[in-house]
Amino acid sequence: MLNHKLITKQTGAAGKEVTAVYIVERRDAKTEAYLAILMDRSTQLPMIVASAQGGMDIEGVAAKDPSAIKTFPVDLNEGVTDKLANEVASVLGYSKEAIPEAAEAVKNLYKVFIEKDCTQVEINPLSETPDHKVLAMDAKLGFDDNAEFRQKEVFSWRDPTQEDPQEREAAEYGLNFIKLDGNIANIVNGAGLAMATMDIIKLYGGEPANFLDCGGTATPQTIEKAFELILSDKKVNGIFVNIFGGIVRCDYVAEGLIAATKNFKLDIPVVVRLQGTNMQKAKELINNSGLKLYPFEDLDPAAEKIVSLAPKA
């Protein structure tokens, strides 16, 4: 396997090169269950998700039989009590001999979730062996990037070779970049506004080519870098710049936009919606640039314009 490409649902069609192989003892499973701990967006609290149908795609299970998925909210002040741990263990489909060890596993996994600043702990399958032992036979953990300063050991395990090179390069410039399959590239500040921008592009019949949040420290240099990243995608035939300037200065964005348009000799439409700090100065820069840019103040007409100028192939 080493130095060969592995193609799975998780890697996408391009696959990932195998740089390491983890060898473990083979163990037989009597029962395969699913257990995950994650953050519930609606309550902003941890939630345990459990199912007796483990060892398979949990999304498929949820779609086919929603009743097979059980959820258990966790009180942050109490944590996972013995009572809650036993309730979770009882829905995993194990024999009664394995319930105490399963309950202990639930408590230990929650301890990992809290102490290691996890965003997700997923064990699939969490199995009962023929001798009634409980083993995590596969695991997927996610960690809060903002906790890197106190989780140095965890983040030392990071393998940059398994990360998208463009996303890694973007992070070096303070940009949060995720490539998508559409044709309309976006440069936005703030994750919430970026999500709303993608939604409104789809509302008007377009397809976003990326998620790109330039954050609150955008400069002409980072904006130009953002253009470099999005233009590396040959499917892109239109660019939507949507900035609400609070911390970000709109004139800085305009300077970067103008520099990128000139340096990259853009021949695709660029729609610009700027609101907030130094907005008027930014408009003057754009209007005096002599470049073919389309400035807007309101989001809806701006989104409608870029979709009309950049039709899907």
C-alpha positions as CSV (number, residue, x, y, z in Angstrom):
1,M,0.0,0.0,0.0
2,L,2.8,2.4,0.8
3,N,3.4,5.1,-1.9
4,H,0.3,4.0,-3.8
5,K,-2.9,6.0,-4.1
6,L,-5.9,5.0,-2.0
7,I,-9.3,6.0,-3.4
8,T,-12.2,5.9,-1.0
9,K,-15.4,7.9,-0.4
10,Q,-13.4,10.1,2.0
11,T,-10.5,10.9,-0.4
12,G,-12.6,11.7,-3.5
13,A,-11.8,10.6,-7.0
14,A,-8.3,12.0,-6.9
15,G,-7.3,9.7,-4.0
16,K,-4.6,10.1,-1.4
17,E,-1.0,8.7,-1.4
18,V,-0.4,6.3,1.4
19,T,2.5,7.5,3.5
20,A,2.0,5.3,6.6
21,V,0.3,2.0,7.5
22,Y,-1.1,1.3,11.0
23,I,-0.9,-2.5,11.8
24,V,-3.1,-3.9,14.5
25,E,-4.2,-7.3,15.8
26,R,-7.2,-8.8,14.1
27,R,-10.2,-9.2,16.4
28,D,-13.5,-10.8,15.6
29,A,-16.7,-8.8,16.3
30,K,-19.9,-10.4,17.7
31,T,-21.8,-7.1,17.4
32,E,-21.0,-3.9,15.6
33,A,-22.4,-0.6,17.0
34,Y,-22.0,3.1,16.3
35,L,-21.1,5.7,18.8
36,A,-20.2,9.4,18.3
37,I,-19.8,12.5,20.5
38,L,-20.2,15.8,18.7
39,M,-21.4,19.4,19.2
40,D,-25.1,19.9,18.7
41,R,-25.4,23.2,16.8
42,S,-28.9,23.9,18.1
43,T,-28.0,23.7,21.8
44,Q,-24.2,24.4,21.5
45,L,-23.7,21.5,23.8
46,P,-22.2,18.0,23.4
47,M,-24.5,15.3,22.1
48,I,-24.0,11.5,22.0
49,V,-25.2,9.7,19.0
50,A,-25.6,5.9,19.2
51,S,-26.9,3.0,17.1
52,A,-26.9,-0.7,17.2
53,Q,-26.3,-0.6,13.4
54,G,-22.6,0.1,13.3
55,G,-19.9,-0.9,10.9
56,M,-21.6,0.8,7.9
57,D,-22.4,4.3,6.6
58,I,-24.3,5.9,9.4
59,E,-25.9,8.4,7.0
60,G,-27.3,5.5,5.1
61,V,-28.7,4.0,8.3
62,A,-30.3,7.4,9.2
63,A,-31.9,7.7,5.8
64,K,-33.3,4.2,5.7
65,D,-34.3,3.8,9.4
66,P,-34.2,7.1,11.4
67,S,-35.5,5.2,14.5
68,A,-32.2,3.2,14.6
69,I,-30.3,6.4,15.6
70,K,-30.5,7.5,19.2
71,T,-29.3,10.8,20.5
72,F,-28.5,11.8,24.1
73,P,-27.8,15.5,25.0
74,V,-25.1,16.0,27.6
75,D,-25.3,18.5,30.4
76,L,-21.9,20.3,30.5
77,N,-22.1,20.7,34.3
78,E,-22.9,17.0,34.9
79,G,-21.0,15.4,32.1
80,V,-21.7,11.8,31.3
81,T,-23.1,10.3,34.5
82,D,-23.3,6.6,35.3
83,K,-27.0,6.7,34.5
84,L,-26.5,8.4,31.1
85,A,-23.6,6.0,30.2
86,N,-25.8,3.0,30.9
87,E,-28.7,4.5,28.9
88,V,-26.3,4.9,25.9
89,A,-24.8,1.4,26.4
90,S,-28.2,-0.2,26.5
91,V,-29.1,0.9,22.9
92,L,-25.9,-0.5,21.3
93,G,-27.4,-4.0,20.8
94,Y,-24.8,-5.7,23.1
95,S,-25.3,-8.7,25.4
96,K,-25.9,-7.9,29.1
97,E,-22.4,-9.1,29.9
98,A,-20.9,-6.3,27.8
99,I,-23.1,-3.4,29.1
100,P,-20.9,-2.3,32.0
101,E,-17.7,-2.2,29.8
102,A,-19.7,-0.3,27.1
103,A,-20.9,2.2,29.7
104,E,-17.3,2.7,30.8
105,A,-16.2,3.2,27.2
106,V,-18.9,5.9,26.8
107,K,-17.5,7.8,29.8
108,N,-13.9,7.5,28.6
109,L,-14.7,8.7,25.1
110,Y,-16.5,11.7,26.6
111,K,-13.4,12.4,28.7
112,V,-11.3,12.4,25.5
113,F,-13.8,14.7,23.8
114,I,-13.6,17.3,26.6
115,E,-9.9,17.1,27.6
116,K,-8.6,17.1,24.0
117,D,-10.9,19.9,22.7
118,C,-12.5,17.6,20.1
119,T,-15.2,18.7,17.7
120,Q,-16.0,15.0,17.0
121,V,-15.3,11.6,18.3
122,E,-16.7,8.9,16.1
123,I,-16.2,5.1,16.7
124,N,-17.6,3.0,13.9
125,P,-17.7,0.2,14.8
126,L,-17.6,0.0,18.6
127,S,-17.8,-3.7,18.8
128,E,-18.6,-6.5,21.3
129,T,-16.2,-9.4,20.8
130,P,-17.3,-13.1,21.3
131,D,-15.8,-13.0,24.8
132,H,-17.9,-9.8,25.6
133,K,-15.1,-7.3,25.5
134,V,-15.8,-3.9,24.0
135,L,-13.3,-2.6,21.4
136,A,-13.1,0.5,19.2
137,M,-12.3,-1.1,15.9
138,D,-12.2,2.2,13.9
139,A,-12.1,5.8,15.0
140,K,-12.3,9.3,13.6
141,L,-11.5,12.3,15.7
142,G,-11.7,16.0,14.9
143,F,-10.0,18.7,16.9
144,D,-10.7,22.4,17.3
145,D,-8.0,24.3,15.5
146,N,-8.4,27.2,17.9
147,A,-7.2,24.9,20.7
148,E,-3.8,24.2,19.1
149,F,-2.0,26.3,21.6
150,R,-3.0,23.9,24.4
151,Q,-3.1,20.6,22.5
152,K,0.5,20.7,21.2
153,E,0.9,16.9,21.3
154,V,-2.3,16.3,19.3
155,F,-1.4,18.8,16.7
156,S,2.1,17.4,16.4
157,W,0.5,14.4,14.8
158,R,-0.7,16.5,11.9
159,D,0.3,15.1,8.5
160,P,0.4,17.9,6.0
161,T,0.8,15.4,3.1
162,Q,-2.8,14.3,3.7
163,E,-4.1,17.8,3.5
164,D,-5.2,19.7,0.4
165,P,-2.1,21.7,-0.8
166,Q,-4.3,24.7,-1.7
167,E,-6.1,24.8,1.6
168,R,-2.8,24.5,3.4
169,E,-1.3,27.4,1.4
170,A,-4.4,29.5,2.0
171,A,-4.1,29.0,5.8
172,E,-0.6,30.4,5.7
173,Y,-2.1,33.7,4.5
174,G,-4.9,33.6,7.0
175,L,-7.5,32.4,4.4
176,N,-10.0,29.7,5.0
177,F,-10.4,28.0,1.6
178,I,-12.3,25.0,0.6
179,K,-12.6,24.0,-3.1
180,L,-16.1,23.0,-4.4
181,D,-17.4,21.8,-7.8
182,G,-19.1,24.9,-9.2
183,N,-18.0,27.6,-11.5
184,I,-18.5,30.9,-9.6
185,A,-15.6,31.7,-7.3
186,N,-16.3,33.7,-4.1
187,I,-14.1,35.9,-1.9
188,V,-16.0,36.8,1.3
189,N,-15.1,37.9,4.8
190,G,-16.7,35.9,7.7
191,A,-17.8,32.3,7.6
192,G,-21.5,33.2,8.1
193,L,-21.5,35.7,5.2
194,A,-19.6,33.1,3.1
195,M,-22.3,30.5,3.7
196,A,-25.0,33.0,2.9
197,T,-23.2,34.0,-0.3
198,M,-23.0,30.4,-1.5
199,D,-26.7,30.0,-0.7
200,I,-27.8,33.0,-2.6
201,I,-25.7,32.0,-5.6
202,K,-27.5,28.7,-5.7
203,L,-30.8,30.5,-5.2
204,Y,-30.3,32.3,-8.4
205,G,-29.3,29.1,-10.2
206,G,-25.5,29.3,-10.0
207,E,-23.0,26.9,-8.5
208,P,-20.2,28.1,-6.1
209,A,-16.7,27.0,-6.9
210,N,-15.3,27.5,-3.4
211,F,-15.7,28.6,0.1
212,L,-13.2,31.4,0.8
213,D,-13.3,33.4,4.0
214,C,-10.6,36.1,4.0
215,G,-11.2,36.8,7.7
216,G,-10.9,40.1,9.6
217,T,-7.3,40.8,8.7
218,A,-7.6,41.1,4.9
219,T,-4.9,43.2,3.2
220,P,-4.3,43.9,-0.5
221,Q,-1.7,41.1,-0.4
222,T,-4.1,38.5,1.0
223,I,-6.8,39.5,-1.4
224,E,-4.4,39.1,-4.3
225,K,-3.5,35.6,-2.9
226,A,-7.1,34.8,-2.7
227,F,-7.5,35.5,-6.4
228,E,-4.4,33.3,-7.2
229,L,-6.1,30.4,-5.3
230,I,-9.5,30.7,-7.0
231,L,-8.1,31.2,-10.5
232,S,-6.1,28.0,-10.3
233,D,-9.5,26.2,-10.8
234,K,-10.0,26.1,-14.6
235,K,-13.8,25.7,-14.1
236,V,-14.1,29.2,-12.7
237,N,-15.7,31.6,-15.2
238,G,-16.9,34.3,-12.8
239,I,-15.9,35.9,-9.5
240,F,-18.1,37.3,-6.7
241,V,-16.4,39.5,-4.1
242,N,-18.8,40.1,-1.2
243,I,-17.3,42.1,1.7
244,F,-19.0,43.6,4.7
245,G,-16.3,45.9,6.2
246,G,-16.2,46.0,9.9
247,I,-12.6,45.2,10.8
248,V,-11.8,44.7,7.2
249,R,-11.3,47.9,5.2
250,C,-13.1,48.0,1.9
251,D,-10.4,50.1,0.3
252,Y,-7.8,47.4,1.1
253,V,-10.0,44.9,-0.6
254,A,-10.5,47.2,-3.6
255,E,-6.7,47.7,-3.8
256,G,-6.1,43.9,-3.8
257,L,-8.9,43.4,-6.3
258,I,-7.5,46.0,-8.7
259,A,-4.0,44.6,-8.4
260,A,-5.2,41.0,-9.0
261,T,-7.3,42.0,-12.0
262,K,-4.3,43.7,-13.6
263,N,-1.7,41.1,-12.6
264,F,-3.7,38.1,-13.7
265,K,-5.1,39.8,-16.8
266,L,-8.6,38.7,-15.9
267,D,-10.9,38.2,-18.8
268,I,-13.8,36.8,-16.7
269,P,-16.5,38.9,-15.0
270,V,-15.9,40.2,-11.5
271,V,-18.9,41.4,-9.4
272,V,-18.1,43.3,-6.3
273,R,-20.3,44.1,-3.4
274,L,-18.7,46.2,-0.7
275,Q,-20.4,47.6,2.4
276,G,-18.9,49.1,5.5
277,T,-15.6,50.7,6.5
278,N,-14.1,53.0,3.8
279,M,-16.8,51.9,1.4
280,Q,-16.9,55.2,-0.5
281,K,-13.1,55.2,-0.9
282,A,-13.3,51.7,-2.3
283,K,-15.9,52.7,-4.8
284,E,-13.8,55.5,-6.0
285,L,-10.8,53.2,-6.5
286,I,-12.9,50.8,-8.5
287,N,-14.6,53.4,-10.6
288,N,-11.3,55.1,-11.4
289,S,-9.5,51.9,-12.2
290,G,-10.7,51.7,-15.7
291,L,-11.2,48.0,-15.3
292,K,-14.3,46.0,-16.2
293,L,-15.7,45.4,-12.7
294,Y,-19.3,45.4,-11.7
295,P,-19.9,47.2,-8.3
296,F,-23.1,46.7,-6.3
297,E,-24.3,47.7,-2.9
298,D,-27.0,45.1,-2.4
299,L,-26.5,41.4,-2.2
300,D,-29.5,40.1,-4.3
301,P,-28.8,42.1,-7.5
302,A,-25.1,41.4,-7.1
303,A,-25.7,37.6,-6.9
304,E,-28.2,37.7,-9.8
305,K,-25.7,39.6,-11.9
306,I,-22.8,37.2,-11.4
307,V,-25.0,34.2,-12.1
308,S,-26.2,35.8,-15.4
309,L,-22.6,36.7,-16.4
310,A,-21.1,33.3,-15.5
311,P,-23.4,30.5,-16.8
312,K,-22.8,26.9,-15.9
313,A,-20.9,24.9,-18.5
